[in-house]
Amino acid sequence: MFILKRILFVCTSNTCRSFLAEYIFRDMLEKADEEGKLNRKDYKVSSAGLFALDEDEPGALAVKVLEKVYGIEDSDKHRARLVDDDLVADSDLIITMTDAHQQALEEAYPEAADKTFPLKELAYGEDGLDGSLDIEDPYRGDDEDYERCAAEIEKALKLAADKIISK
């Protein structure tokens, strides 16, 4: 029996961090599929924001990082969307970019508490990295800030990949 694994990445506006995480993780799944490690079609990866403006465009520097560093094209077609009841109910795993995002989701959707985790908790344990569970928001930063953010997300995703796939 085929079971689709639905993974939702969440941040504030769905134009930077959760957007980067979605596209980087999709790319990781594609590469794992090419290596015969898994079937990419078994996974649905998406993202949303707690305070997103529906249809908002992704940050230009986030798109630039995905193209330049990861070779991911067409990410500029992404449009932000707001977390809602259906997205939460339809997700098997919800991965937040900060501890505050997790807390806000659990307050709004208590039924999702057992499937909602900060990315850094999945990657580094309940204390995160250096005592922090937060991926810093690169919003209003420069190219280096976005590249640093993407690298931090990628590193955490690689460390958490087995947990993400098995949860």
Buried (B, 14 or more C-beta within 10 A) or exposed (E): EEEEBBBBBBBBBBBBBBBBBBBBBBBBBEEBBEEEEBEBEEBBBBBBBBEBBEEBEBBEBBBBBBBEBBEBEEBBEBBBBBBEEEBBEEBBBBBBBBBBBBBBBBEEBEEBBEBBBBBBBBBBEEEBBEEBBBBBBBBEBEEEBBBBBBBBBBBBBEBBBEBBBEB
